Amino acid sequence: MERSPRVTEKEVHLGTILCKHCHHVIGTQDTRKVTVYYSECSHEHCLDGRGRSLAADGSAVASAGSHTIFEA
């Protein structure tokens, strides 16, 4: 019987970075436990949706600046 290749510890990233608006996976982070981080992606459809929803309720305009990560 053929053995499947082993996964080394360095290949496993337990932290996932999700867009807090569209829940798209932005990336992964090497962590010691399963963790979800939230940030803002720069996908055009997400930026457009954020701009419309923010303008509708009178909030500040969304910016596409650097990512801020929030831990859940």
PDB file of N, CA, C and O in Angstrom:
ATOM      1  N   MET A   1       0.842  -1.170   0.000  1.00  0.00           N
ATOM      2  CA  MET A   1       0.000   0.000   0.000  1.00  0.00           C
ATOM      3  C   MET A   1       0.895   1.245   0.000  1.00  0.00           C
ATOM      4  O   MET A   1       1.890   1.308   0.723  1.00  0.00           O
ATOM      5  N   GLU A   2       0.528   2.222  -0.815  1.00  0.00           N
ATOM      6  CA  GLU A   2       1.309   3.445  -0.950  1.00  0.00           C
ATOM      7  C   GLU A   2       0.909   4.447   0.128  1.00  0.00           C
ATOM      8  O   GLU A   2      -0.279   4.655   0.376  1.00  0.00           O
ATOM      9  N   ARG A   3       1.882   5.056   0.756  1.00  0.00           N
ATOM     10  CA  ARG A   3       1.605   6.055   1.797  1.00  0.00           C
ATOM     11  C   ARG A   3       1.505   7.443   1.175  1.00  0.00           C
ATOM     12  O   ARG A   3       2.234   7.779   0.241  1.00  0.00           O
ATOM     13  N   SER A   4       0.603   8.224   1.703  1.00  0.00           N
ATOM     14  CA  SER A   4       0.488   9.608   1.236  1.00  0.00           C
ATOM     15  C   SER A   4       1.589  10.439   1.881  1.00  0.00           C
ATOM     16  O   SER A   4       2.056  10.110   2.971  1.00  0.00           O
ATOM     17  N   PRO A   5       2.010  11.517   1.216  1.00  0.00           N
ATOM     18  CA  PRO A   5       3.067  12.355   1.806  1.00  0.00           C
ATOM     19  C   PRO A   5       2.600  12.988   3.113  1.00  0.00           C
ATOM     20  O   PRO A   5       1.432  13.349   3.261  1.00  0.00           O
ATOM     21  N   ARG A   6       3.507  13.114   4.036  1.00  0.00           N
ATOM     22  CA  ARG A   6       3.183  13.698   5.340  1.00  0.00           C
ATOM     23  C   ARG A   6       3.202  15.215   5.249  1.00  0.00           C
ATOM     24  O   ARG A   6       4.005  15.799   4.522  1.00  0.00           O
ATOM     25  N   VAL A   7       2.323  15.827   5.983  1.00  0.00           N
ATOM     26  CA  VAL A   7       2.271  17.285   6.047  1.00  0.00           C
ATOM     27  C   VAL A   7       3.135  17.721   7.214  1.00  0.00           C
ATOM     28  O   VAL A   7       2.955  17.255   8.339  1.00  0.00           O
ATOM     29  N   THR A   8       4.067  18.609   6.946  1.00  0.00           N
ATOM     30  CA  THR A   8       4.920  19.101   8.020  1.00  0.00           C
ATOM     31  C   THR A   8       4.239  20.273   8.716  1.00  0.00           C
ATOM     32  O   THR A   8       3.331  20.897   8.166  1.00  0.00           O
ATOM     33  N   GLU A   9       4.682  20.554   9.906  1.00  0.00           N
ATOM     34  CA  GLU A   9       4.086  21.631  10.706  1.00  0.00           C
ATOM     35  C   GLU A   9       4.178  22.979   9.995  1.00  0.00           C
ATOM     36  O   GLU A   9       3.276  23.804  10.136  1.00  0.00           O
ATOM     37  N   LYS A  10       5.230  23.218   9.246  1.00  0.00           N
ATOM     38  CA  LYS A  10       5.416  24.496   8.571  1.00  0.00           C
ATOM     39  C   LYS A  10       4.407  24.724   7.450  1.00  0.00           C
ATOM     40  O   LYS A  10       4.214  25.869   7.040  1.00  0.00           O
ATOM     41  N   GLU A  11       3.761  23.686   6.942  1.00  0.00           N
ATOM     42  CA  GLU A  11       2.806  23.820   5.850  1.00  0.00           C
ATOM     43  C   GLU A  11       1.393  24.108   6.334  1.00  0.00           C
ATOM     44  O   GLU A  11       0.529  24.453   5.528  1.00  0.00           O
ATOM     45  N   VAL A  12       1.140  23.976   7.619  1.00  0.00           N
ATOM     46  CA  VAL A  12      -0.210  24.137   8.150  1.00  0.00           C
ATOM     47  C   VAL A  12      -0.367  25.532   8.754  1.00  0.00           C
ATOM     48  O   VAL A  12       0.348  25.902   9.684  1.00  0.00           O
ATOM     49  N   HIS A  13      -1.313  26.297   8.212  1.00  0.00           N
ATOM     50  CA  HIS A  13      -1.651  27.608   8.763  1.00  0.00           C
ATOM     51  C   HIS A  13      -3.047  27.511   9.355  1.00  0.00           C
ATOM     52  O   HIS A  13      -4.020  27.295   8.634  1.00  0.00           O
ATOM     53  N   LEU A  14      -3.142  27.669  10.648  1.00  0.00           N
ATOM     54  CA  LEU A  14      -4.426  27.536  11.325  1.00  0.00           C
ATOM     55  C   LEU A  14      -5.184  28.850  11.429  1.00  0.00           C
ATOM     56  O   LEU A  14      -6.364  28.855  11.778  1.00  0.00           O
ATOM     57  N   GLY A  15      -4.533  29.950  11.136  1.00  0.00           N
ATOM     58  CA  GLY A  15      -5.194  31.255  11.161  1.00  0.00           C
ATOM     59  C   GLY A  15      -5.707  31.617   9.779  1.00  0.00           C
ATOM     60  O   GLY A  15      -4.967  31.534   8.798  1.00  0.00           O
ATOM     61  N   THR A  16      -6.961  32.017   9.694  1.00  0.00           N
ATOM     62  CA  THR A  16      -7.565  32.422   8.428  1.00  0.00           C
ATOM     63  C   THR A  16      -7.947  33.887   8.508  1.00  0.00           C
ATOM     64  O   THR A  16      -8.518  34.331   9.504  1.00  0.00           O
ATOM     65  N   ILE A  17      -7.631  34.648   7.454  1.00  0.00           N
ATOM     66  CA  ILE A  17      -7.978  36.065   7.385  1.00  0.00           C
ATOM     67  C   ILE A  17      -9.126  36.214   6.398  1.00  0.00           C
ATOM     68  O   ILE A  17      -8.978  35.922   5.211  1.00  0.00           O
ATOM     69  N   LEU A  18     -10.285  36.674   6.902  1.00  0.00           N
ATOM     70  CA  LEU A  18     -11.486  36.837   6.083  1.00  0.00           C
ATOM     71  C   LEU A  18     -11.848  38.306   5.947  1.00  0.00           C
ATOM     72  O   LEU A  18     -11.573  39.111   6.837  1.00  0.00           O
ATOM     73  N   CYS A  19     -12.473  38.647   4.816  1.00  0.00           N
ATOM     74  CA  CYS A  19     -13.022  39.990   4.661  1.00  0.00           C
ATOM     75  C   CYS A  19     -14.245  40.087   5.564  1.00  0.00           C
ATOM     76  O   CYS A  19     -15.114  39.216   5.525  1.00  0.00           O
ATOM     77  N   LYS A  20     -14.320  41.126   6.367  1.00  0.00           N
ATOM     78  CA  LYS A  20     -15.440  41.259   7.300  1.00  0.00           C
ATOM     79  C   LYS A  20     -16.733  41.676   6.611  1.00  0.00           C
ATOM     80  O   LYS A  20     -17.785  41.719   7.250  1.00  0.00           O
ATOM     81  N   HIS A  21     -16.671  41.985   5.314  1.00  0.00           N
ATOM     82  CA  HIS A  21     -17.871  42.378   4.580  1.00  0.00           C
ATOM     83  C   HIS A  21     -18.391  41.254   3.682  1.00  0.00           C
ATOM     84  O   HIS A  21     -19.579  40.933   3.721  1.00  0.00           O
ATOM     85  N   CYS A  22     -17.503  40.648   2.868  1.00  0.00           N
ATOM     86  CA  CYS A  22     -17.950  39.624   1.908  1.00  0.00           C
ATOM     87  C   CYS A  22     -17.495  38.219   2.297  1.00  0.00           C
ATOM     88  O   CYS A  22     -17.858  37.255   1.622  1.00  0.00           O
ATOM     89  N   HIS A  23     -16.718  38.077   3.356  1.00  0.00           N
ATOM     90  CA  HIS A  23     -16.231  36.799   3.889  1.00  0.00           C
ATOM     91  C   HIS A  23     -15.319  36.047   2.924  1.00  0.00           C
ATOM     92  O   HIS A  23     -15.184  34.828   3.029  1.00  0.00           O
ATOM     93  N   HIS A  24     -14.690  36.758   1.983  1.00  0.00           N
ATOM     94  CA  HIS A  24     -13.703  36.182   1.075  1.00  0.00           C
ATOM     95  C   HIS A  24     -12.433  35.893   1.874  1.00  0.00           C
ATOM     96  O   HIS A  24     -12.045  36.691   2.728  1.00  0.00           O
ATOM     97  N   VAL A  25     -11.782  34.753   1.603  1.00  0.00           N
ATOM     98  CA  VAL A  25     -10.529  34.429   2.283  1.00  0.00           C
ATOM     99  C   VAL A  25      -9.424  35.297   1.693  1.00  0.00           C
ATOM    100  O   VAL A  25      -9.089  35.172   0.515  1.00  0.00           O
ATOM    101  N   ILE A  26      -8.865  36.171   2.512  1.00  0.00           N
ATOM    102  CA  ILE A  26      -7.796  37.070   2.083  1.00  0.00           C
ATOM    103  C   ILE A  26      -6.449  36.365   2.164  1.00  0.00           C
ATOM    104  O   ILE A  26      -5.591  36.551   1.301  1.00  0.00           O
ATOM    105  N   GLY A  27      -6.271  35.562   3.196  1.00  0.00           N
ATOM    106  CA  GLY A  27      -5.006  34.860   3.369  1.00  0.00           C
ATOM    107  C   GLY A  27      -5.027  33.985   4.596  1.00  0.00           C
ATOM    108  O   GLY A  27      -6.069  33.793   5.223  1.00  0.00           O
ATOM    109  N   THR A  28      -3.866  33.455   4.934  1.00  0.00           N
ATOM    110  CA  THR A  28      -3.725  32.619   6.123  1.00  0.00           C
ATOM    111  C   THR A  28      -2.565  33.138   6.956  1.00  0.00           C
ATOM    112  O   THR A  28      -1.713  33.882   6.472  1.00  0.00           O
ATOM    113  N   GLN A  29      -2.551  32.733   8.207  1.00  0.00           N
ATOM    114  CA  GLN A  29      -1.522  33.160   9.151  1.00  0.00           C
ATOM    115  C   GLN A  29      -1.086  31.940   9.945  1.00  0.00           C
ATOM    116  O   GLN A  29      -1.924  31.150  10.381  1.00  0.00           O
ATOM    117  N   ASP A  30       0.194  31.784  10.133  1.00  0.00           N
ATOM    118  CA  ASP A  30       0.711  30.679  10.930  1.00  0.00           C
ATOM    119  C   ASP A  30       0.408  30.955  12.401  1.00  0.00           C
ATOM    120  O   ASP A  30       0.975  31.876  12.989  1.00  0.00           O
ATOM    121  N   THR A  31      -0.475  30.167  12.994  1.00  0.00           N
ATOM    122  CA  THR A  31      -0.852  30.325  14.397  1.00  0.00           C
ATOM    123  C   THR A  31      -0.772  28.979  15.102  1.00  0.00           C
ATOM    124  O   THR A  31      -0.663  27.940  14.451  1.00  0.00           O
ATOM    125  N   ARG A  32      -0.825  28.993  16.418  1.00  0.00           N
ATOM    126  CA  ARG A  32      -0.757  27.760  17.199  1.00  0.00           C
ATOM    127  C   ARG A  32      -2.122  27.098  17.377  1.00  0.00           C
ATOM    128  O   ARG A  32      -2.198  25.927  17.748  1.00  0.00           O
ATOM    129  N   LYS A  33      -3.195  27.836  17.116  1.00  0.00           N
ATOM    130  CA  LYS A  33      -4.542  27.282  17.241  1.00  0.00           C
ATOM    131  C   LYS A  33      -5.410  27.844  16.117  1.00  0.00           C
ATOM    132  O   LYS A  33      -5.021  28.804  15.453  1.00  0.00           O
ATOM    133  N   VAL A  34      -6.569  27.256  15.907  1.00  0.00           N
ATOM    134  CA  VAL A  34      -7.489  27.741  14.880  1.00  0.00           C
ATOM    135  C   VAL A  34      -7.978  29.123  15.289  1.00  0.00           C
ATOM    136  O   VAL A  34      -8.552  29.295  16.365  1.00  0.00           O
ATOM    137  N   THR A  35      -7.748  30.107  14.423  1.00  0.00           N
ATOM    138  CA  THR A  35      -8.101  31.493  14.704  1.00  0.00           C
ATOM    139  C   THR A  35      -8.633  32.133  13.436  1.00  0.00           C
ATOM    140  O   THR A  35      -8.125  31.875  12.345  1.00  0.00           O
ATOM    141  N   VAL A  36      -9.655  32.969  13.575  1.00  0.00           N
ATOM    142  CA  VAL A  36     -10.187  33.713  12.436  1.00  0.00           C
ATOM    143  C   VAL A  36      -9.919  35.189  12.676  1.00  0.00           C
ATOM    144  O   VAL A  36     -10.270  35.732  13.723  1.00  0.00           O
ATOM    145  N   TYR A  37      -9.300  35.827  11.704  1.00  0.00           N
ATOM    146  CA  TYR A  37      -9.037  37.261  11.739  1.00  0.00           C
ATOM    147  C   TYR A  37      -9.921  37.923  10.689  1.00  0.00           C
ATOM    148  O   TYR A  37     -10.224  37.319   9.660  1.00  0.00           O
ATOM    149  N   TYR A  38     -10.331  39.148  10.941  1.00  0.00           N
ATOM    150  CA  TYR A  38     -11.161  39.891   9.996  1.00  0.00           C
ATOM    151  C   TYR A  38     -10.432  41.143   9.540  1.00  0.00           C
ATOM    152  O   TYR A  38      -9.806  41.843  10.336  1.00  0.00           O
ATOM    153  N   SER A  39     -10.527  41.410   8.250  1.00  0.00           N
ATOM    154  CA  SER A  39      -9.917  42.583   7.649  1.00  0.00           C
ATOM    155  C   SER A  39     -10.857  43.072   6.552  1.00  0.00           C
ATOM    156  O   SER A  39     -12.021  42.673   6.514  1.00  0.00           O
ATOM    157  N   GLU A  40     -10.373  43.919   5.674  1.00  0.00           N
ATOM    158  CA  GLU A  40     -11.166  44.383   4.536  1.00  0.00           C
ATOM    159  C   GLU A  40     -10.411  44.050   3.263  1.00  0.00           C
ATOM    160  O   GLU A  40      -9.231  44.377   3.135  1.00  0.00           O
ATOM    161  N   CYS A  41     -11.090  43.394   2.311  1.00  0.00           N
ATOM    162  CA  CYS A  41     -10.435  43.051   1.055  1.00  0.00           C
ATOM    163  C   CYS A  41     -10.490  44.232   0.096  1.00  0.00           C
ATOM    164  O   CYS A  41     -11.180  45.220   0.350  1.00  0.00           O
ATOM    165  N   SER A  42      -9.767  44.122  -0.990  1.00  0.00           N
ATOM    166  CA  SER A  42      -9.730  45.202  -1.973  1.00  0.00           C
ATOM    167  C   SER A  42     -10.406  44.805  -3.277  1.00  0.00           C
ATOM    168  O   SER A  42     -10.156  45.420  -4.314  1.00  0.00           O
ATOM    169  N   HIS A  43     -11.272  43.770  -3.241  1.00  0.00           N
ATOM    170  CA  HIS A  43     -12.009  43.384  -4.439  1.00  0.00           C
ATOM    171  C   HIS A  43     -12.989  44.488  -4.813  1.00  0.00           C
ATOM    172  O   HIS A  43     -13.655  45.061  -3.951  1.00  0.00           O
ATOM    173  N   GLU A  44     -13.066  44.775  -6.100  1.00  0.00           N
ATOM    174  CA  GLU A  44     -13.887  45.894  -6.570  1.00  0.00           C
ATOM    175  C   GLU A  44     -15.359  45.743  -6.177  1.00  0.00           C
ATOM    176  O   GLU A  44     -15.989  46.715  -5.759  1.00  0.00           O
ATOM    177  N   HIS A  45     -15.915  44.521  -6.309  1.00  0.00           N
ATOM    178  CA  HIS A  45     -17.333  44.332  -5.969  1.00  0.00           C
ATOM    179  C   HIS A  45     -17.591  44.573  -4.481  1.00  0.00           C
ATOM    180  O   HIS A  45     -18.665  45.042  -4.104  1.00  0.00           O
ATOM    181  N   CYS A  46     -16.630  44.260  -3.657  1.00  0.00           N
ATOM    182  CA  CYS A  46     -16.782  44.474  -2.215  1.00  0.00           C
ATOM    183  C   CYS A  46     -16.656  45.960  -1.889  1.00  0.00           C
ATOM    184  O   CYS A  46     -17.430  46.488  -1.091  1.00  0.00           O
ATOM    185  N   LEU A  47     -15.683  46.635  -2.503  1.00  0.00           N
ATOM    186  CA  LEU A  47     -15.518  48.077  -2.289  1.00  0.00           C
ATOM    187  C   LEU A  47     -16.761  48.835  -2.732  1.00  0.00           C
ATOM    188  O   LEU A  47     -17.208  49.754  -2.046  1.00  0.00           O
ATOM    189  N   ASP A  48     -17.323  48.449  -3.888  1.00  0.00           N
ATOM    190  CA  ASP A  48     -18.542  49.096  -4.383  1.00  0.00           C
ATOM    191  C   ASP A  48     -19.699  48.888  -3.416  1.00  0.00           C
ATOM    192  O   ASP A  48     -20.436  49.829  -3.121  1.00  0.00           O
ATOM    193  N   GLY A  49     -19.867  47.666  -2.920  1.00  0.00           N
ATOM    194  CA  GLY A  49     -20.944  47.361  -1.982  1.00  0.00           C
ATOM    195  C   GLY A  49     -20.805  48.112  -0.679  1.00  0.00           C
ATOM    196  O   GLY A  49     -21.791  48.591  -0.121  1.00  0.00           O
ATOM    197  N   ARG A  50     -19.570  48.217  -0.190  1.00  0.00           N
ATOM    198  CA  ARG A  50     -19.327  48.963   1.048  1.00  0.00           C
ATOM    199  C   ARG A  50     -19.615  50.437   0.850  1.00  0.00           C
ATOM    200  O   ARG A  50     -20.182  51.079   1.734  1.00  0.00           O
ATOM    201  N   GLY A  51     -19.234  50.986  -0.295  1.00  0.00           N
ATOM    202  CA  GLY A  51     -19.467  52.400  -0.578  1.00  0.00           C
ATOM    203  C   GLY A  51     -20.944  52.724  -0.623  1.00  0.00           C
ATOM    204  O   GLY A  51     -21.369  53.750  -0.091  1.00  0.00           O
ATOM    205  N   ARG A  52     -21.744  51.855  -1.257  1.00  0.00           N
ATOM    206  CA  ARG A  52     -23.191  52.081  -1.336  1.00  0.00           C
ATOM    207  C   ARG A  52     -23.843  51.964   0.028  1.00  0.00           C
ATOM    208  O   ARG A  52     -24.681  52.793   0.382  1.00  0.00           O
ATOM    209  N   SER A  53     -23.473  50.944   0.806  1.00  0.00           N
ATOM    210  CA  SER A  53     -24.120  50.759   2.105  1.00  0.00           C
ATOM    211  C   SER A  53     -23.712  51.858   3.082  1.00  0.00           C
ATOM    212  O   SER A  53     -24.522  52.288   3.904  1.00  0.00           O
ATOM    213  N   LEU A  54     -22.460  52.316   2.999  1.00  0.00           N
ATOM    214  CA  LEU A  54     -22.018  53.384   3.891  1.00  0.00           C
ATOM    215  C   LEU A  54     -22.676  54.711   3.520  1.00  0.00           C
ATOM    216  O   LEU A  54     -23.053  55.484   4.401  1.00  0.00           O
ATOM    217  N   ALA A  55     -22.814  54.976   2.225  1.00  0.00           N
ATOM    218  CA  ALA A  55     -23.433  56.222   1.787  1.00  0.00           C
ATOM    219  C   ALA A  55     -24.914  56.248   2.150  1.00  0.00           C
ATOM    220  O   ALA A  55     -25.453  57.311   2.459  1.00  0.00           O
ATOM    221  N   ALA A  56     -25.573  55.107   2.118  1.00  0.00           N
ATOM    222  CA  ALA A  56     -27.004  55.033   2.407  1.00  0.00           C
ATOM    223  C   ALA A  56     -27.314  55.387   3.858  1.00  0.00           C
ATOM    224  O   ALA A  56     -28.346  55.996   4.139  1.00  0.00           O
ATOM    225  N   ASP A  57     -26.432  55.012   4.782  1.00  0.00           N
ATOM    226  CA  ASP A  57     -26.719  55.301   6.191  1.00  0.00           C
ATOM    227  C   ASP A  57     -25.991  56.543   6.702  1.00  0.00           C
ATOM    228  O   ASP A  57     -26.043  56.833   7.897  1.00  0.00           O
ATOM    229  N   GLY A  58     -25.313  57.284   5.819  1.00  0.00           N
ATOM    230  CA  GLY A  58     -24.664  58.531   6.212  1.00  0.00           C
ATOM    231  C   GLY A  58     -23.334  58.358   6.906  1.00  0.00           C
ATOM    232  O   GLY A  58     -22.795  59.324   7.446  1.00  0.00           O
ATOM    233  N   SER A  59     -22.787  57.155   6.908  1.00  0.00           N
ATOM    234  CA  SER A  59     -21.492  56.914   7.545  1.00  0.00           C
ATOM    235  C   SER A  59     -20.362  57.430   6.669  1.00  0.00           C
ATOM    236  O   SER A  59     -20.582  57.888   5.547  1.00  0.00           O
ATOM    237  N   ALA A  60     -19.179  57.348   7.188  1.00  0.00           N
ATOM    238  CA  ALA A  60     -17.992  57.784   6.449  1.00  0.00           C
ATOM    239  C   ALA A  60     -17.785  56.926   5.208  1.00  0.00           C
ATOM    240  O   ALA A  60     -18.243  55.784   5.151  1.00  0.00           O
ATOM    241  N   VAL A  61     -17.107  57.468   4.234  1.00  0.00           N
ATOM    242  CA  VAL A  61     -16.819  56.753   2.989  1.00  0.00           C
ATOM    243  C   VAL A  61     -15.745  55.711   3.252  1.00  0.00           C
ATOM    244  O   VAL A  61     -14.779  55.972   3.968  1.00  0.00           O
ATOM    245  N   ALA A  62     -15.918  54.511   2.662  1.00  0.00           N
ATOM    246  CA  ALA A  62     -14.945  53.434   2.834  1.00  0.00           C
ATOM    247  C   ALA A  62     -13.647  53.780   2.134  1.00  0.00           C
ATOM    248  O   ALA A  62     -13.659  54.402   1.072  1.00  0.00           O
ATOM    249  N   SER A  63     -12.537  53.387   2.714  1.00  0.00           N
ATOM    250  CA  SER A  63     -11.245  53.616   2.074  1.00  0.00           C
ATOM    251  C   SER A  63     -10.615  52.281   1.738  1.00  0.00           C
ATOM    252  O   SER A  63     -10.908  51.269   2.375  1.00  0.00           O
ATOM    253  N   ALA A  64      -9.755  52.279   0.740  1.00  0.00           N
ATOM    254  CA  ALA A  64      -9.059  51.065   0.324  1.00  0.00           C
ATOM    255  C   ALA A  64      -7.626  51.088   0.829  1.00  0.00           C
ATOM    256  O   ALA A  64      -6.733  50.555   0.171  1.00  0.00           O
ATOM    257  N   GLY A  65      -7.397  51.683   1.961  1.00  0.00           N
ATOM    258  CA  GLY A  65      -6.050  51.806   2.514  1.00  0.00           C
ATOM    259  C   GLY A  65      -5.519  50.486   3.035  1.00  0.00           C
ATOM    260  O   GLY A  65      -5.988  49.420   2.636  1.00  0.00           O
ATOM    261  N   SER A  66      -4.551  50.554   3.917  1.00  0.00           N
ATOM    262  CA  SER A  66      -3.930  49.346   4.443  1.00  0.00           C
ATOM    263  C   SER A  66      -4.931  48.538   5.260  1.00  0.00           C
ATOM    264  O   SER A  66      -5.894  49.074   5.807  1.00  0.00           O
ATOM    265  N   HIS A  67      -4.677  47.236   5.328  1.00  0.00           N
ATOM    266  CA  HIS A  67      -5.579  46.335   6.037  1.00  0.00           C
ATOM    267  C   HIS A  67      -5.431  46.485   7.545  1.00  0.00           C
ATOM    268  O   HIS A  67      -4.319  46.597   8.061  1.00  0.00           O
ATOM    269  N   THR A  68      -6.548  46.489   8.237  1.00  0.00           N
ATOM    270  CA  THR A  68      -6.567  46.435   9.688  1.00  0.00           C
ATOM    271  C   THR A  68      -7.156  45.094  10.062  1.00  0.00           C
ATOM    272  O   THR A  68      -8.234  44.744   9.582  1.00  0.00           O
ATOM    273  N   ILE A  69      -6.493  44.347  10.891  1.00  0.00           N
ATOM    274  CA  ILE A  69      -6.949  42.998  11.216  1.00  0.00           C
ATOM    275  C   ILE A  69      -7.552  42.992  12.606  1.00  0.00           C
ATOM    276  O   ILE A  69      -6.969  43.508  13.559  1.00  0.00           O
ATOM    277  N   PHE A  70      -8.731  42.400  12.703  1.00  0.00           N
ATOM    278  CA  PHE A  70      -9.447  42.279  13.964  1.00  0.00           C
ATOM    279  C   PHE A  70      -9.581  40.807  14.297  1.00  0.00           C
ATOM    280  O   PHE A  70      -9.971  40.019  13.435  1.00  0.00           O
ATOM    281  N   GLU A  71      -9.270  40.417  15.513  1.00  0.00           N
ATOM    282  CA  GLU A  71      -9.402  39.020  15.916  1.00  0.00           C
ATOM    283  C   GLU A  71     -10.788  38.795  16.489  1.00  0.00           C
ATOM    284  O   GLU A  71     -11.292  39.603  17.268  1.00  0.00           O
ATOM    285  N   ALA A  72     -11.402  37.678  16.090  1.00  0.00           N
ATOM    286  CA  ALA A  72     -12.752  37.348  16.572  1.00  0.00           C
ATOM    287  C   ALA A  72     -12.692  36.738  17.947  1.00  0.00           C
ATOM    288  O   ALA A  72     -13.729  36.395  18.516  1.00  0.00           O
TER     289      ALA A  72
END
